[in-house]
Amino acid sequence: MGESEIDAAGVAAVRTCLDAAAGLPPAEALPHLREAADRLAELLDETMAAAVLSGQVSLRAAGARAGLTENAVGPRLARTRSLGAYADERGRVTAAALQRARYDHESGTPRPAPQTTAMRFKPRRPT
C-alpha cells in the first residue's frame, strides 16, 4: 500500500465477501459478513498506520477520522504490519514509538523485529 492510496486488493476482498453474502438467507450470509467485517477492520487499521506513519495525521486525528477514540488507536496500530514492531509491552503504539517509526521510515532503517515474550503463568491470587 502506498502512502497516498488505500490497498485496492483489500477493498476488493471486502467487496467479494459482501457480494458472496448478497441474496443469501441470513444464516448463510453470516460467515461472509463476518469475513467482510474482519477484512474491513484490518484494512482500516493498515490505512490508519499508513496515514500516521506518513505524517499526514496524528494518532488523535486518525482515530477521529476513523470514528474511534484516541485510546482505541494504539492497540489497533500494534496489530499492523508497518507499526506492530513498535508496540510497547502493553500492546500499544504510542506517540513516542510513532515518532521513532517515522524516523526509521524516512531514513530507510529496517524496522525492528517484533517483540515476543514467552507466555508465563500468572497466579490469580497469591497463595
C-alpha positions as CSV (number, residue, x, y, z in Angstrom):
1,M,0.0,0.0,0.0
2,G,1.4,3.4,-1.0
3,E,1.3,6.4,1.2
4,S,-1.3,8.1,-1.0
5,E,-3.7,5.3,-1.6
6,I,-5.5,2.6,0.2
7,D,-4.9,-1.1,-0.6
8,A,-7.1,-1.8,-3.6
9,A,-6.8,-5.6,-3.1
10,G,-8.1,-5.1,0.5
11,V,-11.1,-3.2,-0.8
12,A,-11.8,-5.8,-3.4
13,A,-11.6,-8.6,-0.8
14,V,-14.2,-6.8,1.3
15,R,-16.4,-6.4,-1.8
16,T,-16.1,-10.0,-2.7
17,C,-17.2,-11.1,0.8
18,L,-20.2,-8.7,0.6
19,D,-21.1,-9.9,-2.9
20,A,-21.0,-13.5,-1.6
21,A,-23.4,-12.6,1.2
22,A,-25.9,-10.7,-1.1
23,G,-29.1,-12.5,-1.6
24,L,-28.4,-15.4,0.8
25,P,-30.6,-16.3,3.7
26,P,-29.4,-14.6,6.9
27,A,-28.0,-17.8,8.4
28,E,-25.9,-18.5,5.3
29,A,-24.8,-14.8,4.9
30,L,-23.4,-14.5,8.4
31,P,-20.0,-16.1,7.7
32,H,-19.5,-13.9,4.6
33,L,-20.4,-10.8,6.5
34,R,-18.1,-11.7,9.4
35,E,-15.2,-12.2,7.0
36,A,-16.1,-8.8,5.4
37,A,-16.1,-7.2,8.8
38,D,-12.7,-8.7,9.7
39,R,-11.1,-7.7,6.4
40,L,-12.5,-4.2,6.7
41,A,-11.2,-3.8,10.3
42,E,-7.7,-5.0,9.0
43,L,-7.9,-2.5,6.1
44,L,-8.9,0.3,8.4
45,D,-6.0,-0.4,10.8
46,E,-3.5,-0.7,8.0
47,T,-4.8,2.6,6.4
48,M,-4.6,4.4,9.8
49,A,-1.0,3.1,10.1
50,A,0.0,4.4,6.7
51,A,-1.6,7.8,7.4
52,V,0.1,8.3,10.8
53,L,3.4,6.9,9.5
54,S,3.5,9.3,6.6
55,G,2.8,12.2,9.0
56,Q,-0.5,13.1,7.3
57,V,-2.4,12.9,10.6
58,S,-1.7,12.5,14.3
59,L,-2.8,9.5,16.4
60,R,-5.7,11.5,17.6
61,A,-6.8,12.8,14.2
62,A,-6.5,9.3,12.7
63,G,-8.8,8.0,15.4
64,A,-11.3,10.8,14.9
65,R,-11.4,10.3,11.2
66,A,-12.0,6.5,11.7
67,G,-14.7,7.1,14.3
68,L,-12.5,5.7,17.1
69,T,-11.5,7.1,20.4
70,E,-7.8,8.1,20.8
71,N,-7.3,5.2,23.3
72,A,-8.5,2.7,20.7
73,V,-5.9,3.7,18.0
74,G,-2.7,2.5,19.7
75,P,-3.8,-1.2,20.1
76,R,-5.1,-1.3,16.6
77,L,-1.9,0.1,15.2
78,A,0.0,-2.5,17.1
79,R,-1.7,-5.2,15.0
80,T,-0.5,-3.7,11.7
81,R,2.4,-4.9,9.6
82,S,4.1,-1.5,9.4
83,L,3.8,-0.5,13.1
84,G,3.5,-3.7,15.0
85,A,7.2,-3.9,15.8
86,Y,7.0,-0.5,17.5
87,A,4.3,-1.7,20.1
88,D,5.2,-1.4,23.7
89,E,4.8,-4.2,26.3
90,R,1.1,-3.3,26.7
91,G,0.5,-3.9,23.0
92,R,0.0,-0.2,22.1
93,V,1.8,2.1,19.6
94,T,2.4,5.3,21.5
95,A,3.3,8.8,20.1
96,A,6.9,8.3,21.0
97,A,7.0,4.9,19.2
98,L,5.3,6.5,16.2
99,Q,8.0,9.2,16.2
100,R,10.7,6.5,16.1
101,A,8.8,4.6,13.4
102,R,8.6,7.8,11.3
103,Y,12.3,8.4,11.7
104,D,13.1,4.8,10.7
105,H,10.8,5.0,7.7
106,E,12.3,8.3,6.5
107,S,15.9,7.2,7.0
108,G,15.3,3.7,5.4
109,T,16.3,1.9,8.6
110,P,14.7,-1.5,8.7
111,R,12.0,-1.8,11.4
112,P,12.9,-3.7,14.5
113,A,11.9,-7.4,14.9
114,P,8.5,-7.7,16.7
115,Q,8.9,-8.2,20.4
116,T,8.0,-11.6,21.5
117,T,7.8,-12.7,25.1
118,A,7.3,-16.1,26.4
119,M,4.0,-16.8,28.0
120,R,4.2,-17.1,31.7
121,F,1.9,-18.4,34.3
122,K,0.4,-15.7,36.5
123,P,-1.5,-16.8,39.5
124,R,-4.8,-15.1,40.0
125,R,-4.2,-14.6,43.7
126,P,-1.2,-15.1,46.0
127,T,-1.3,-18.3,47.9
